Amino acid sequence: MADHLSQSFEKSAMTNEEKRNHKSELKKQFVAFGLMIFLTFLAFAAVATDFVPRSLAIPFILILAIVQFALQLLFFMHMKDKDHAWVNVFMITGIFITLPTIVALMLLIGVTKF
């Protein structure tokens, strides 16, 4: 009864164009992942080897973090895709609510030292 499950499935529901798009997307995700690993290594190396002066270390690492954040949003959260409009709206709204909240809390903690 289950003999047909051991046989390979020759036909695919995807067209050749969909297969090419899928391979292209997979390549882009691997490149983005490799770039994010490189940026992480660069941040660790910059701090560990004093490659970046102390006064520029935090801005340098924040810039690397922003680039990584953008790559993650575009490639792994699929914000570059056209059919995710509502997801994009909610994520951008969340960012615009979160950033002022974090800044306000940092200012509050910085002003009232415990």
DOSE-663437 format. One line per 8 residues: their letters; for each residue y, x, z of N, C-alpha, C. Coordinates in steps of 0.001 Angstrom, whole numbers, always signed. Each point is the difference from the previous one (the first is absolute). Example, Ala and Ser with C-alpha at 12.3 -4.5 7.8 and 13.67 -1.06 7.14 Angstrom:
<pts>
AS = -5690 +13190 +7800 +1190 -890 +0 +1200 +900 +0; +1050 -350 -720 +1190 +820 +60 +1090 -770 +730
</pts>
This chain:
<pts>
MADHLSQS = -1196 +814 +0 +1196 -814 +0 +1265 +861 +0; -3 +1092 +741 +1192 +838 +117 -65 +1206 -921; -870 -38 -1013 -122 +1137 -912 +1259 +228 -819; +724 -1054 -309 +1207 +153 -813 +1126 +702 +763; -80 +93 +1323 +1055 +663 +771 -61 +1516 -123; -1165 +538 -319 -127 +1453 -113 +429 +503 -1379; +226 -894 -943 +419 +408 -1334 +1518 +205 -33; +434 +959 -819 +1441 +263 -108 +684 -1126 -759
FEKSAMTN = +1245 -212 +340 +791 -1050 -629 +832 +636 -1093; -342 -256 -1240 +642 +657 -1136 +1368 -571 -311; +133 -1293 +64 +1255 -634 -385 +951 -60 +1184; +1243 +100 -292 +1030 -90 +1030 +924 -1162 -330; +549 -593 +1025 +945 -1089 -215 +1364 +527 -417; +216 +1311 +135 +1276 +603 -349 +23 +378 -1477; +1134 -195 -621 +165 +444 -1387 +262 +1507 -3; -53 +598 -1175 +253 +1441 -93 +1411 +350 +452
EEKRNHKS = +963 -860 -309 +1380 +252 +436 +103 -65 +1519; -676 -943 +622 +6 -107 +1465 -668 +1216 +631; -1058 +495 -631 -665 +1211 +510 +941 +1200 -71; +723 +129 -1128 +958 +1110 -138 +1114 -115 +1042; +520 -1209 +194 +1040 -210 +1007 -508 +329 +1390; -1237 -374 +273 -600 +272 +1309 -137 +1507 +220; -471 +724 -1019 -125 +1458 +114 +1364 +651 +183; +991 -485 -745 +1351 +539 +112 +563 -231 +1405
ELKKQFVA = -199 -1188 +522 +480 -313 +1353 -711 +861 +1037; -1285 +205 -174 -758 +835 +930 +507 +1436 -21; +294 +527 -1193 +568 +1354 -114 +1334 +91 +733; +849 -1005 -215 +1318 +10 +644 -145 -21 +1519; -949 -766 +508 -190 -62 +1446 -509 +1325 +550; -890 +667 -732 -473 +1311 +447 +1131 +1027 -17; +844 -28 -1017 +1131 +925 -64 +969 -279 +1150; +285 -1275 +256 +898 -354 +1105 -596 +434 +1331
FGLMIFLT = -1308 -192 +179 -652 +419 +1239 +77 +1511 +164; -264 +740 -1078 +102 +1458 +62 +1415 +458 +321; +984 -670 -582 +1398 +335 +284 +339 -267 +1462; -515 -1103 +554 +265 -300 +1407 -665 +1018 +925; -1204 +442 -345 -662 +1048 +787 +819 +1282 -68; +498 +347 -1190 +825 +1196 -164 +1285 -107 +828; +650 -1166 -13 +1230 -182 +779 -269 +117 +1495; -1150 -513 +440 -375 +134 +1416 -217 +1464 +347
FLAFAAVA = -718 +722 -850 -218 +1424 +215 +1323 +753 +10; +902 -364 -897 +1310 +648 -74 +794 -215 +1290; -70 -1214 +563 +707 -272 +1251 -577 +826 +1144; -1329 +58 +91 -620 +818 +1054 +323 +1476 -193; -80 +489 -1222 +275 +1408 -266 +1459 +347 +279; +905 -905 -308 +1426 +261 +232 +286 +185 +1479; -668 -762 +840 +229 +110 +1435 -769 +1186 +586; -1227 +192 -445 -844 +1053 +579 +477 +1400 -363
TDFVPRSL = +562 +179 -1187 +381 +1342 -448 +1497 +249 +71; +764 -924 +532 +1461 +107 +31 +570 +228 -1394; -630 -609 -993 +439 +66 -1386 +1367 -663 -156; +200 -1062 +763 +1261 -734 -23 +733 +320 +1304; +1292 +310 -51 +750 +272 +1236 -58 -1197 +952; +96 +299 +1286 -113 -1059 +1016 +991 -1136 -213; +1186 +322 -433 +1012 -1039 -167 -327 -947 -1165; -821 +443 -947 -346 -829 -1148 -1427 -543 +61
AIPFILIL = -745 +336 +1045 -1411 -396 +68 -169 -1516 +45; +754 -664 +855 -151 -1455 +137 +451 -719 -1271; +1160 +314 -588 +344 -666 -1268 -1006 +281 -1118; -524 +1227 -59 -987 +353 -1022 -1266 -842 +163; -490 -124 +1218 -1211 -774 +256 +256 -1490 -238; +1184 -482 +353 +315 -1404 -267 +57 -295 -1500; +525 +927 -776 +24 -186 -1456 -1423 -53 -545; -863 +908 +472 -1400 -29 -424 -673 -1313 +406
AIVQFALQ = +325 -497 +1194 -583 -1262 +468 +463 -1176 -850; +1262 +10 -393 +521 -1092 -844 -676 +17 -1370; -217 +1193 -547 -693 +102 -1287 -1430 -510 +135; -683 +381 +1077 -1359 -493 +226 -22 -1510 +179; +956 -523 +730 +91 -1443 +213 +168 -729 -1325; +870 +524 -856 +217 -623 -1310 -1261 +56 -853; -700 +1134 +15 -1245 +112 -757 -1053 -988 +502; -83 -137 +1319 -983 -935 +550 +341 -1438 -366
LLFFMHMK = +1273 -347 +55 +384 -1353 -390 -294 -259 -1469; +331 +951 -856 -160 -212 -1434 -1462 -10 -441; -781 +949 +489 -1346 +149 -539 -1066 -701 +834; +92 +41 +1315 -1078 -556 +807 +300 -1396 +512; +1279 -380 +40 +351 -1372 +361 +336 -810 -1258; -128 +608 -1172 +155 -637 -1310 +1362 -671 -189; +1051 +591 +540 +1332 -580 -182 +532 +221 -1412; -622 +883 -756 +436 +218 -1376 -555 -1058 -944
DKDHAWVN = -988 -760 +445 -589 -1042 -841 +918 -1201 -76; -3 -665 -1132 +932 -1098 -238 -420 -1309 +658; -1270 -155 +293 -459 -1280 +531 -14 -62 +1529; +700 +902 +637 +48 +13 +1462 +1414 -259 +513; +688 -931 -579 +1407 -226 +338 +180 -427 +1447; -791 -950 +479 +166 -473 +1375 -373 +1069 +1019; -1007 +778 -299 -362 +1104 +893 +1155 +983 +85; +616 +298 -1135 +1155 +906 -19 +1152 -562 +824
VFMITGIF = +263 -1283 -136 +1088 -631 +753 -250 +131 +1497; -1213 -297 +444 -295 +65 +1429 +32 +1436 +528; -489 +953 -789 +15 +1390 +462 +1422 +535 +78; +815 -302 -995 +1386 +468 +22 +768 -665 +1140; -252 -1282 +232 +627 -691 +1126 -410 +657 +1317; -1267 +329 +126 -478 +671 +1209 +662 +1342 +219; +204 +738 -1092 +669 +1299 +112 +1447 -189 +454; +705 -995 -577 +1399 -223 +371 +157 -570 +1405
ITLPTIVA = -1035 -573 +542 +54 -454 +1401 -411 +1128 +942; -978 +786 -412 -524 +1058 +861 +982 +1151 +175; +607 +455 -1070 +887 +1170 +100 +1179 -214 +952; +752 -1097 -93 +1079 -186 +984 -516 -161 +1429; -1178 -583 +152 -576 -136 +1343 -311 +1367 +589; -597 +874 -790 -323 +1347 +486 +1275 +774 +309; +987 -90 -875 +1271 +701 +231 +661 -532 +1272; +3 -1311 +189 +611 -585 +1200 -733 +453 +1260
LMLLIGVT = -1313 +27 -44 -763 +448 +1171 +220 +1480 +273; +100 +806 -1047 +257 +1425 +200 +1383 +213 +617; +989 -756 -472 +1340 +116 +578 +9 -468 +1446; -702 -1075 +285 -69 -516 +1369 -655 +1006 +939; -1086 +593 -432 -679 +983 +833 +839 +1256 +123; +695 +374 -1065 +834 +1195 +42 +1222 -189 +897; +528 -1214 +82 +1173 -268 +806 -377 -117 +1475; -1086 -692 +277 -451 -179 +1383 -1177 +910 +265
KF = +289 +1191 +479 -1064 +976 +268 -637 -311 +1334; -1310 -73 -12 -719 -321 +1237 -417 +1242 +708
</pts>
